[in-house]
Amino acid sequence: MQKRTLGKSGLSVSALGLGCMGLSYGYGQAVEGKAGVELIRRAFDRGVTLFDTAESYGPFVNEELLGQALAPIREHVVIATKFGFDIDQNSGERRPGLNSRPEHIRRVAEASLKRLRTDVIDIFYQHRVDPEVPIEEVAGAVRALVAEGKVRHFGLSEAGAATIRRAHAVHPVAAVQSEYSLFYRDAEAEILPVLEELGIGFVPFSPLGAGFLTGKIDGNTTFEPTDFRNAVPRFSVEARKANAALVTLIEDVAEDKGATPAQIALAWLLAQKPWIVPIPGTTKPHRLEENIAATAVQLTAADLHEIDQALSTMTLTGERLPAAALKLTGL
């Protein structure tokens, strides 16, 4: 597996990470524990070193799964987890809204360390920007954890450009995590230029458009009742049909390159900047292998220009998140 460095942080990781949320949460029924451990370890055996989770995935169960899977190989991997939702660390009760008060950040860090079976969190992201807590206080709280050796790097998820600047001024931000793919390119307007200026790495989640860019989802696809896509506007039947032209474009490029649509979508992201590290998730070993093979797919400048030109003629339909979830982003 190729390696990449997340901005000026000096943190070297595999060119593709593994987003672990879907193993436990969000996409319907969770995988059985043994199967989840096996998939995570298979990813490591294939060269993946960046593993992404959060306290809110479950809550807690995804961190516990990752801790179990990575404990024997802890010194060889980079673990990223997140704080920011108002979750009771003892009961797992989800309270409404966000909570990035410094004392809560510390409680989450201590609990996450135990669940992850480690003594240090490599990247500790604020999951969503809390409008009730100045970002300077958040950065200061993480800075204290870094000084104590409990956290190595500070990250932000779904934060706007101004917030990133303010946080970075207090403590260096190693990585920003936001949605970015051929299905959603808003990060290009403000976020990517700021990250390049400040030397911050970018970790796109949903690099395959929550599965849409694989070409395996169409207007006839049904999702399990607990799959979050049931509530996402761009996954309505009408939106899926309206956005089919994007999938056709990717399939055409894939055929020309002897690749799959998923591999083209990931290769496109990897070609944007050398400090971008996508974190596709999957529950299936063969999809894991397919995603990893994307690192060998080369898109030329002409390929990228052709894709951009085609995209410029398309109008994609549907918001990427439900209205309530969009309000929690800082974008």
Secondary structure, 3 states (H helix, E strand, C coil): CCEEECECCCCEEECCCEECHHHCCCECCCCCHHHHHHHHHHHHHCCCCEEECCCCCCCCHHHHHHHHHHHHHHHHCEEEEEECEEECCCCCCEEEEECCCHHHHHHHHHHHHHHCCCCCEEEEEECCCCCCCCHHHHHHHHHHHHHCCCEEEEEEECCCHHHHHHHHHHCCEEEEEEECECCECHHHCCHHHHHHHHCEEEEEECCCHHHHHHCCCCCCCCCCCCEHHHHCHHHCHHHHHHCHHHHHHHHHHHHHHCCCHHHHHHHHHHHHCCCECCCCCCCCHHHHHHHHHHHHCCCCHHHHHHHHHHHCCCCCCCCCCCHHHHCCCCC
